């Protein structure tokens, strides 16, 4: 039996043979031809005389002149109630307790009576723009003239996990690159000693499905989020274990680098290996630089007071520290920072929405607004986009008499900085806040608009995957568009 011209099967016994060699030597080479075609089609075939460039966090210029260079995503998992916080509905208040003539699409039991539930707290006008907000948000009110308030956000699902996936990657299923990963891929980082994408979670636990929000999907892993901690060791696995001397550590890393480089030369198409090499190199640089960025001793008492770092409520102080760390990271050149307000789904008020909103606004309002004030005072707000959003809104009808169920048809969020319109409310819902009826904003619309402000055309930021040029918004399917009314 012959494998190829002039060589028998016995000649290969005992000698290692790669899958590529096997395909090339068997079946008259048709397997190798097919493999070469697929690699060329997916732009994974390296040149014969050089190693493929591979993934990189080198800073890259935008496609056109943009206003923003960084994004801070304040993640509010659970689903903040739009009609209680951002979207005053006089008709809802007037008809409190009456049966709603439209059958609301509830997700969990308890809303069968379909009775309207008015807001527990009053609204007032804030700032020169006069936008109305709940009195539970006085700190947001103090910066409302810097804010672009979106009142017409929609999702594609009313379950937490699917909607969180939607908020992170634009679709309701996992496996796709998240928004932060796409931005890292498109622009790299301005500080080669820090990751492009940093995640700041609550040290008490993970947000519901929060791990999905920083994944790289089928982009190289280098573009995914790196978790930093605000309690204990700032970055896990960065420092060598006790007892390992610096010379020994350097010798080990140098030897590992030689082995990796040799393997990379043999397998130039292996992006996972390239990512690991880049991560090792980044970790080595971070050992020397990251701790300086995370040193808060130089922050003034005034700054600490601004954020509420010394607040008697430890949950407020914990979120405040993450917001302050986000400012330090973008100041140091990090491209995308993701900040979670808490663990689990703290805005998920199926019961006692009154008490729940008082608690959550007390936790999040001051630190979120302080971040905007701090960025602005340092000249960073013009080049940094801050976006505050949960995965969906709430229903106008009561659940169990004191709460609200999930609502995918309408929700509110706010953005600031990066050349976005200031003191402006975008879009509208119906008289009860149930459905968006004007200037509806999908998650992919939000992505497209933020990317536009960063100098990126969302349809031109692509990556070859499974035979097609994938993009962050998949505009041919989703119909994503830039909302130019939100741009200053």
C-alpha positions in Angstrom: 0.0 0.0 0.0 1.4 3.4 -1.0 0.9 6.7 0.8 2.6 8.8 -1.8 4.9 8.3 -4.7 7.9 6.2 -3.7 7.1 6.0 0.1 5.5 3.1 1.9 3.4 3.1 5.1 6.2 1.3 6.9 8.5 4.3 6.5 6.2 6.4 8.6 5.8 4.0 11.5 7.4 5.3 14.7 7.8 8.8 13.3 5.4 11.6 14.3 3.2 12.9 11.6 1.1 16.0 11.8 -2.5 16.1 10.5 -1.4 18.4 7.7 1.3 16.0 6.6 -1.1 13.1 6.7 -3.6 15.0 4.5 -0.8 15.9 2.1 0.6 12.4 1.8 -2.7 10.5 1.6 -5.4 10.3 -1.0 -3.1 11.7 -3.7 -2.9 14.9 -1.8 -6.5 15.9 -2.3 -7.0 16.3 1.5 -4.1 18.8 1.6 -5.5 20.7 -1.3 -8.9 21.0 0.4 -7.3 22.2 3.6 -5.2 24.8 1.8 -8.4 26.1 0.1 -10.3 26.4 3.4 -7.4 28.2 5.1 -7.0 30.6 2.2 -10.8 31.2 2.1 -10.8 32.0 5.9 -7.6 34.1 5.5 -5.7 31.8 7.9 -3.0 30.6 5.5 0.4 32.1 6.3 2.9 32.9 3.7 5.5 30.4 2.7 8.5 32.4 3.9 7.1 34.3 6.9 5.1 33.8 10.0 1.5 35.1 10.0 1.2 38.4 11.8 -1.3 37.0 14.3 -3.3 38.9 16.9 -1.9 42.1 18.3 -2.9 44.8 20.8 -0.8 47.4 19.0 -2.7 50.7 18.8 -4.4 51.0 15.4 -5.8 54.2 13.8 -9.6 54.4 13.4 -11.1 54.1 10.0 -12.0 57.8 10.1 -11.7 60.7 12.5 -13.7 59.9 15.6 -14.3 61.8 18.8 -13.8 59.0 21.4 -10.9 56.7 22.1 -12.2 54.7 25.0 -15.4 53.3 26.4 -16.6 52.6 30.0 -19.6 50.3 30.2 -21.5 50.5 33.5 -23.4 47.2 33.6 -26.7 47.3 35.5 -27.9 43.7 35.4 -31.5 42.9 36.4 -33.4 45.4 34.3 -33.8 49.0 35.8 -37.4 50.2 35.7 -37.7 53.0 33.1 -41.1 54.4 34.2 -39.8 54.7 37.8 -36.5 56.3 37.0 -36.2 57.9 33.6 -39.5 58.0 31.7 -42.3 59.8 33.6 -45.7 58.6 32.6 -48.6 60.9 33.8 -51.2 58.6 32.3 -49.8 55.6 34.2 -50.0 57.6 37.4 -53.5 58.6 36.7 -54.7 55.1 36.0 -52.8 53.4 38.8 -54.6 50.3 39.9 -56.8 50.1 36.8 -56.8 47.1 34.4 -54.6 47.8 31.4 -56.5 47.3 28.1 -53.4 45.9 26.4 -52.5 42.5 27.6 -48.9 42.9 28.7 -46.5 40.1 27.8 -45.3 38.9 31.2 -42.5 36.5 31.7 -43.1 35.2 35.2 -46.3 34.5 37.2 -47.9 37.3 39.2 -49.0 39.8 36.5 -52.2 38.0 35.5 -54.5 40.8 36.8 -52.8 43.2 34.3 -53.3 46.1 36.7 -51.3 49.3 36.1 -48.7 50.3 38.7 -47.7 53.9 39.0 -44.2 55.1 40.1 -43.7 55.3 43.9 -41.5 58.4 43.7 -42.0 61.8 42.1 -40.0 63.2 39.1 -38.4 66.6 38.8 -36.7 68.6 36.2 -32.9 68.8 36.4 -30.2 71.0 34.7 -30.5 73.7 32.1 -32.0 71.1 29.7 -34.9 70.5 32.1 -35.0 66.7 31.5 -37.2 64.9 34.0 -35.7 62.2 36.3 -36.8 60.5 39.5 -36.0 62.2 42.7 -34.1 59.0 43.5 -31.4 60.1 41.0 -30.2 63.5 42.3 -26.6 62.9 41.4 -27.5 61.9 37.8 -29.6 65.1 37.8 -26.5 67.1 38.7 -24.8 66.0 35.4 -27.9 65.7 33.2 -26.6 68.5 30.9 -23.8 66.2 29.9 -26.0 63.2 29.3 -27.7 61.6 26.3 -30.7 59.8 27.7 -32.2 57.1 25.6 -35.8 56.3 26.4 -36.5 53.9 23.5 -34.2 50.9 24.0 -35.5 47.5 23.1 -34.2 43.9 23.4 -34.9 40.7 21.6 -35.7 38.5 24.7 -37.1 39.0 28.2 -35.0 36.4 30.1 -31.9 37.6 31.8 -29.3 35.4 30.2 -30.5 35.9 26.6 -30.9 39.6 27.1 -27.5 40.0 28.7 -26.0 38.1 25.8 -27.8 40.6 23.5 -26.4 43.5 25.5 -22.9 42.0 25.2 -22.6 40.7 21.7 -25.8 41.8 19.8 -27.5 38.5 19.6 -29.3 36.2 22.2 -26.9 33.2 21.9 -23.3 32.8 23.2 -20.2 32.2 21.2 -20.0 35.6 19.5 -17.3 38.2 20.3 -18.5 40.8 22.8 -18.6 44.5 22.1 -15.4 45.1 24.2 -13.6 42.4 22.2 -14.5 43.9 18.9 -13.2 47.3 20.0 -10.0 45.7 21.2 -9.7 44.0 17.9 -10.4 47.1 15.9 -8.3 49.6 17.8 -5.9 47.8 20.1 -4.7 49.6 23.2 -2.9 52.8 23.8 -0.8 51.3 26.6 1.1 48.2 25.7 1.7 47.4 29.4 -2.1 46.9 30.0 -4.8 44.9 28.3 -7.1 46.6 25.9 -10.3 45.3 27.7 -10.5 45.2 31.5 -13.4 43.8 33.5 -14.2 45.1 37.0 -16.7 42.8 38.7 -18.2 42.9 42.2 -15.7 41.1 44.5 -18.6 39.5 46.3 -19.6 37.5 43.2 -20.4 37.5 39.5 -23.3 39.2 37.9 -25.9 36.8 36.3 -24.4 35.6 33.1 -21.8 38.3 33.5 -19.0 36.0 32.3 -20.5 36.0 28.8 -20.0 39.8 28.6 -16.2 39.7 28.2 -15.7 36.7 25.9 -13.7 36.9 22.7 -15.9 34.4 20.9 -14.1 33.4 17.7 -11.8 36.4 17.7 -8.4 35.5 19.1 -8.5 35.2 22.9 -6.1 38.2 23.2 -9.1 40.5 22.6 -11.2 39.2 25.4 -11.6 40.9 28.8 -9.0 40.6 31.6 -10.4 40.6 35.1 -9.0 43.1 37.6 -9.9 43.0 41.3 -10.8 45.8 43.7 -10.3 43.6 46.7 -7.2 41.5 47.6 -4.8 40.7 44.8 -5.4 43.2 42.0 -4.6 40.7 39.2 -4.5 37.0 39.7 -1.6 34.8 38.5 0.5 37.8 37.6 3.2 37.4 40.2 5.3 34.2 40.6 4.6 31.9 43.6 6.6 32.4 46.9 10.1 31.0 46.8 10.8 31.4 43.1 13.6 33.8 42.6 13.6 36.5 39.9 16.6 35.0 38.0 14.9 31.5 38.0 11.7 33.0 36.8 13.4 34.9 34.0 15.3 31.7 32.9 12.0 29.8 32.8 10.2 32.5 30.8 13.1 32.8 28.4 13.2 29.1 27.8 9.4 29.0 27.3 9.6 31.9 24.8 12.2 29.9 22.8 9.9 26.8 22.7 6.9 28.9 21.8 8.7 30.7 19.0 10.0 27.5 17.5 6.5 26.0 17.6 5.1 29.2 16.0 7.6 29.0 13.1 6.4 25.4 12.5 2.7 26.2 12.7 2.2 29.8 11.6 -1.6 29.4 11.3 -2.1 28.6 14.9 -3.7 31.8 16.3 -4.3 30.2 19.8 -0.5 29.7 20.2 0.1 33.3 19.0 -2.5 34.5 21.5 -0.8 32.6 24.4 2.6 34.1 23.4 1.2 37.6 23.3 -0.5 37.0 26.7 2.8 35.9 28.3 4.5 39.0 26.9 1.7 41.2 28.2 1.8 39.6 31.6 5.5 40.3 31.9 4.9 43.9 31.1 2.0 44.1 33.5 4.2 42.9 36.4 6.1 46.1 36.1 3.4 48.6 35.4 -0.1 47.4 36.4 0.3 48.0 40.1 1.2 51.6 39.6 -2.1 52.2 37.8 -4.1 50.5 40.6 -2.4 52.5 43.4 -5.1 54.8 44.8 -2.9 56.5 47.5 -2.4 59.5 45.3 -6.1 60.2 45.0 -7.2 63.3 47.0 -9.7 63.4 49.7 -11.9 65.5 47.5 -11.9 62.8 44.8 -12.7 60.1 47.3 -15.6 62.1 48.7 -16.8 62.8 45.1 -17.2 59.1 44.4 -18.5 58.1 47.9 -15.5 55.9 48.7 -16.0 56.5 52.4 -19.8 56.0 52.3 -21.2 54.1 55.3 -22.8 51.7 52.8 -20.1 49.2 51.8 -21.9 48.3 48.6 -21.9 52.0 47.5 -18.2 52.3 48.4 -17.4 49.1 46.5 -19.1 50.3 43.3 -17.4 53.7 43.8 -14.0 52.1 43.9 -14.7 50.3 40.6 -15.8 53.5 39.0 -12.7 55.3 40.1 -10.5 52.4 38.9 -12.3 52.7 35.5 -11.2 56.3 35.3 -7.6 55.4 36.1 -7.6 52.7 33.5 -8.8 54.8 30.6 -6.5 57.6 31.8 -3.7 55.0 31.5 -4.7 54.1 27.9 -7.0 51.1 28.3 -9.5 51.0 25.5 -12.6 49.3 27.1 -13.5 49.0 30.8 -16.5 47.0 31.9 -17.8 47.8 35.4 -20.5 45.8 37.1 -22.8 47.5 39.7 -23.1 44.3 41.8 -23.3 40.5 41.8 -26.4 38.6 40.6 -29.1 40.8 39.1 -29.6 43.6 41.6 -32.1 45.6 39.5 -34.5 42.7 39.2 -37.4 43.9 41.3 -40.2 41.4 40.9 -41.4 42.4 44.4 -41.0 45.5 46.6 -39.8 47.6 43.7 -40.1 50.7 46.0 -37.5 49.5 48.5 -35.4 47.9 45.8 -35.1 51.1 43.8 -34.2 53.1 46.9 -31.4 50.6 47.7 -30.0 50.4 44.1 -30.2 54.2 43.4 -28.4 54.7 46.7 -25.7 52.3 45.6 -25.2 53.4 42.1 -26.3 57.1 41.6 -23.4 58.9 43.2 -20.5 56.8 41.9 -21.9 56.8 38.3 -22.3 60.6 38.3 -18.9 61.1 40.0 -17.3 59.2 37.2 -18.7 61.7 34.7 -17.6 64.7 36.8 -14.1 63.3 37.3 -13.6 62.5 33.6 -14.8 66.0 32.7 -12.6 67.8 35.2 -9.5 66.0 33.8 -10.4 66.7 30.2 -11.2 63.0 29.5 -14.9 63.1 28.9 -14.7 64.4 25.4 -12.7 61.3 24.4 -14.4 58.7 26.6 -17.9 57.3 26.2 -19.7 56.2 29.4 -22.7 54.0 28.9 -25.1 53.0 31.7 -27.5 50.2 30.8 -29.2 47.1 31.9 -30.4 44.3 29.7 -34.1 45.4 29.4 -36.8 47.4 31.1 -39.9 46.6 33.3 -43.6 46.3 32.6 -46.2 49.0 33.4 -48.4 46.5 35.2 -48.0 45.2 38.7 -46.4 41.8 39.6 -47.7 40.5 42.9 -48.9 43.9 43.8 -45.5 45.5 44.5 -43.1 44.6 41.7 -42.7 44.6 37.9 -41.8 41.8 35.5 -39.3 42.0 32.6 -40.0 44.0 29.5 -38.1 43.6 26.2 -40.2 46.1 24.4 -38.9 49.2 26.2 -36.2 50.4 28.5 -34.0 53.4 29.2 -30.3 53.9 29.3 -27.9 56.9 29.3 -24.6 57.8 27.7 -22.2 60.6 28.2 -19.0 61.9 26.5 -17.3 61.0 23.3 -19.0 63.7 21.3 -22.6 62.4 22.0 -25.4 64.9 22.2 -25.7 66.5 25.7 -28.8 67.3 27.7 -30.9 65.4 25.2 -33.6 62.7 25.5 -33.7 60.3 22.5 -36.8 58.4 21.5 -40.1 57.8 23.3 -42.4 55.1 24.6 -46.2 54.9 24.7 -48.3 56.6 27.4 -47.6 53.7 29.8 -43.9 53.0 29.0 -44.8 49.5 27.6 -43.4 49.8 24.1 -40.9 52.1 22.3 -42.8 54.1 19.6 -40.3 56.7 18.4 -36.6 56.4 17.4 -36.4 52.9 18.6 -32.8 51.9 19.5 -31.7 48.2 19.3 -28.6 47.0 20.9 -26.9 46.8 17.6 -27.9 50.3 16.8 -26.3 51.3 20.1 -23.1 49.5 19.1 -23.1 51.1 15.6 -23.5 54.6 17.2 -20.8 54.2 19.8 -18.4 52.8 17.1 -19.2 55.7 14.8 -18.0 58.0 17.6 -14.8 56.0 17.8 -14.1 56.4 14.1 -15.3 52.9 13.1 -17.9 52.0 10.5 -19.7 49.0 12.1 -20.1 47.3 8.7 -16.4 47.6 7.9 -15.1 46.2 11.2 -15.1 42.5 10.1 -13.4 39.2 10.9 -13.4 36.1 8.7 -15.3 33.2 10.4 -17.0 30.1 9.0 -16.8 31.3 5.4 -18.2 34.8 5.9 -17.0 38.2 7.0 -18.6 38.6 10.4 -19.1 42.0 12.0 -20.0 43.3 15.4 -23.6 44.3 14.3 -24.3 41.8 11.5 -26.1 44.7 9.8 -27.5 42.7 6.8 -29.4 40.6 9.4 -30.1 43.0 12.2 -30.6 46.2 10.2 -28.3 48.1 12.6 -27.8 51.8 12.0 -26.1 54.8 13.5 -28.6 57.2 15.3 -27.1 60.4 14.1 -29.6 62.4 16.2 -27.6 61.2 19.2 -24.4 62.8 17.9 -23.5 66.3 18.8 
